[in-house]
Amino acid sequence: MSHNTFGHLFRVTTWGESHGPALGCVVDGCPPGIPLTEADIQPWLDRRRPGQGKFVTQRQEPDAVRILSGVFEDEKVKARYGGQVTTGTPISLMIENVDQRSRDYSEIAQAFRPGHADYAYFAKYGVRDYRGGGRQSARETAARVAAGAIARKILEGVTIRGAVVQIGPHAVEPGRIDFDVTGDNQFWAPDPEIVPVWEAHLEKVRKAGSSTGAVVAVEATGVPAGWGAPIYGKLDAELAAALMSINAAKGVEIGAGFAAAALSGEENADEMRMGNDGPVFLSNKAGGVLGGISTGQAVTARVAFKPTSSILTPRASLNEAGEEIELRTKGRHDPCVGLRAVPVVEAMTACVLADAFLRHRGQAGGGAFRPGPSGS
């Protein structure tokens, strides 16, 4: 299997399966001299960790990360940097799996679960790891979150925040979104008033053995103008590709997204005025990216996640022998994958922005030209 790596200068390769002994990633291209220990990565993994509430999978994984390479500390380094730092060489991270229940999947060893990638993997490779979905499992995203923690260390001055803004048909009003309150509830909700609505909806879905979809919003503030490249290296295109690579993602919008199709040219154009520190935009329909290059505004995106395909309701399917069967999925599953997708969306955004920053620094020195007499 190829294509397990993404990024250009900040490159991430993930490895491992849902029910294997461990999973992890290799981060290549991280600059040297950046303070980094397991304690810098673990808090982000804890935010994604399963088993935290009745509306997520009850699989109990500590997701304890180990750094196997790419860092160093001695007395000289400690005196200069204050502790362990990156060396500029590949950083290898490992997370052990400790709560696998492979027996839960014995009945689907020869069957294709509707909505899952079972058939697609079988059609391509002729062999598949059916235990929890193997490589196709959302368990793989733990490695992405670990890589995203390193990316955040590179992105000095950039703040990345995500939130669930819709579960099933119940959406948060755009004017009520407050990223500061997402940590106050188990749903990553940016509006406290939506919490009881979502709770009632998810309780109904959970008791029925069914599932529901969700939309996750992310914003990155502090991104300066100039990141990204024209035509085939567009920042928004690479961000969209990264977000679409997350398990169960079925749609990505940048800025106004599909809503822009209903706007007039006057409504959609983000007008500009000159401020004390450079241009000031009067709106942000573009999502902080024009022509594939960041404008200095917040970079914004939304990701739509489909309902979890593992449900208790019998569904028509096939097995590897080509026989028609009815199949219901057992095991421990999220009734709404969007609830644990927020840290993953944030991590993928961080990785894309770290890569964009390093590429911009390599080509243009990292600065941004501004309107005015000096042109800088």
NORHUZI-V226236 format. One record per residue. SS is DSSP state (@ for helix, = for strand, . for the rest). OMEGA is omega in whole degrees, -180 to 180 (none if undefined). Layout:
BEGIN
ss: [SS | SS]
omega: [OMEGA | OMEGA]
END
This chain:
BEGIN
ss: [. | . | . | . | = | = | . | . | . | . | = | = | = | = | = | = | . | . | . | . | . | = | = | = | = | = | = | = | . | . | . | . | . | . | = | . | . | @ | @ | @ | @ | @ | @ | @ | @ | @ | @ | @ | . | . | . | . | . | . | . | . | . | . | . | . | . | . | . | . | = | = | = | . | . | . | = | = | . | . | @ | @ | @ | @ | @ | @ | @ | . | . | . | = | = | . | . | . | . | = | = | = | = | = | = | . | . | . | . | . | @ | @ | @ | @ | @ | @ | @ | . | . | = | . | . | . | . | . | . | @ | @ | @ | @ | @ | @ | @ | @ | . | . | . | . | . | @ | @ | @ | @ | @ | @ | . | @ | @ | @ | @ | @ | @ | @ | @ | @ | @ | @ | @ | @ | @ | @ | @ | @ | . | . | . | . | = | = | = | = | = | = | = | = | = | . | . | = | = | . | . | @ | @ | @ | . | . | @ | @ | @ | @ | @ | @ | . | . | . | . | = | . | . | @ | @ | @ | @ | @ | @ | @ | @ | @ | @ | @ | @ | @ | @ | @ | @ | . | . | . | . | . | . | = | = | = | = | = | = | = | = | . | . | . | . | . | . | . | . | . | . | . | . | . | @ | @ | @ | @ | @ | @ | @ | @ | @ | @ | . | . | . | . | = | = | = | = | = | = | . | . | @ | @ | @ | @ | @ | @ | . | . | @ | @ | @ | @ | . | . | . | = | = | = | = | . | . | = | = | = | = | . | . | . | . | . | . | . | = | = | . | . | = | = | . | . | . | . | = | = | = | = | = | = | = | . | . | . | . | . | . | . | . | . | = | = | = | = | = | . | . | . | . | = | = | = | = | . | . | . | . | . | . | . | . | . | @ | @ | @ | @ | . | @ | @ | @ | @ | @ | @ | @ | @ | @ | @ | @ | @ | @ | @ | @ | @ | @ | @ | @ | @ | @ | @ | @ | . | . | . | . | . | . | . | . | . | . | . | .]
omega: [178 | 175 | 174 | -177 | 173 | -178 | -178 | 175 | 171 | -171 | -179 | 173 | 178 | -180 | 175 | -179 | -177 | -175 | 172 | -179 | -178 | 171 | -179 | -179 | 171 | 179 | -179 | 178 | 177 | -180 | 177 | 173 | 178 | 179 | -177 | 173 | 176 | -179 | 176 | -176 | -171 | -179 | 179 | 176 | 180 | 179 | -179 | -169 | 178 | 175 | -177 | -180 | -174 | -178 | 175 | 179 | -178 | 174 | -176 | 179 | 178 | -180 | 178 | -175 | 173 | 174 | -176 | -178 | 172 | 178 | -177 | 174 | 167 | -176 | -180 | 179 | -179 | 180 | -176 | -173 | -179 | 180 | -176 | -179 | 175 | -179 | -175 | 177 | -177 | 178 | 180 | -179 | 180 | 177 | -178 | 171 | -176 | -174 | 177 | 173 | -174 | -179 | 179 | -174 | -177 | -177 | -180 | -178 | -179 | -175 | 180 | 180 | 178 | 180 | 178 | 179 | -177 | -177 | -178 | 178 | -180 | -180 | -178 | -170 | -178 | 178 | -179 | 175 | -176 | -176 | -179 | -179 | 177 | -178 | -178 | -177 | 174 | 175 | -180 | -175 | 175 | 179 | 178 | 180 | 177 | 178 | 179 | 177 | 177 | 179 | 180 | 179 | 179 | -171 | 180 | 179 | 179 | 178 | -178 | -178 | 178 | 179 | 169 | -177 | 176 | 171 | -174 | -180 | -172 | -175 | 174 | 176 | -177 | -178 | -178 | -178 | 178 | -177 | -177 | -176 | -176 | 180 | -177 | -179 | -175 | -176 | -175 | -176 | 178 | 179 | -177 | -176 | -179 | -174 | 180 | 177 | 179 | -179 | 179 | 180 | -178 | 177 | 177 | 179 | -178 | -179 | 178 | -177 | -177 | -179 | -178 | -179 | -178 | 174 | 179 | 176 | 177 | 174 | 176 | 179 | -178 | 177 | -179 | 175 | 172 | -179 | -176 | -178 | -179 | 170 | -171 | 177 | -175 | -180 | -179 | 178 | -180 | 176 | 179 | 179 | -180 | -180 | 178 | 179 | 179 | -180 | 175 | 176 | -179 | 178 | 179 | 174 | 173 | -179 | 180 | 176 | -177 | 178 | 180 | -179 | -179 | -177 | 171 | 178 | 179 | -179 | -174 | -177 | 179 | -177 | -175 | 171 | -179 | 177 | -180 | -177 | -180 | -178 | 175 | 178 | -177 | 175 | -178 | 177 | -177 | -180 | 176 | -179 | 175 | -179 | -179 | -176 | -179 | -176 | -174 | 174 | 175 | 174 | -174 | 178 | 175 | -178 | 177 | 178 | 180 | 174 | 176 | -178 | 180 | -179 | -176 | 180 | 179 | 179 | 180 | -179 | 179 | 171 | -176 | 177 | -180 | -179 | 178 | -177 | 168 | -171 | 170 | -174 | 175 | 178 | -176 | -173 | 177 | 173 | 176 | -176 | -179 | -177 | 178 | -179 | -176 | 179 | 179 | 177 | 177 | -177 | 180 | 176 | 179 | -179 | 179 | -178 | 177 | 178 | 180 | 178 | -179 | 180 | 178 | 179 | -180 | -176 | -172 | 177 | 175 | -178 | 178 | 176 | -177 | 177 | 178 | -176 | -176 | -179 | -180 | none]
END
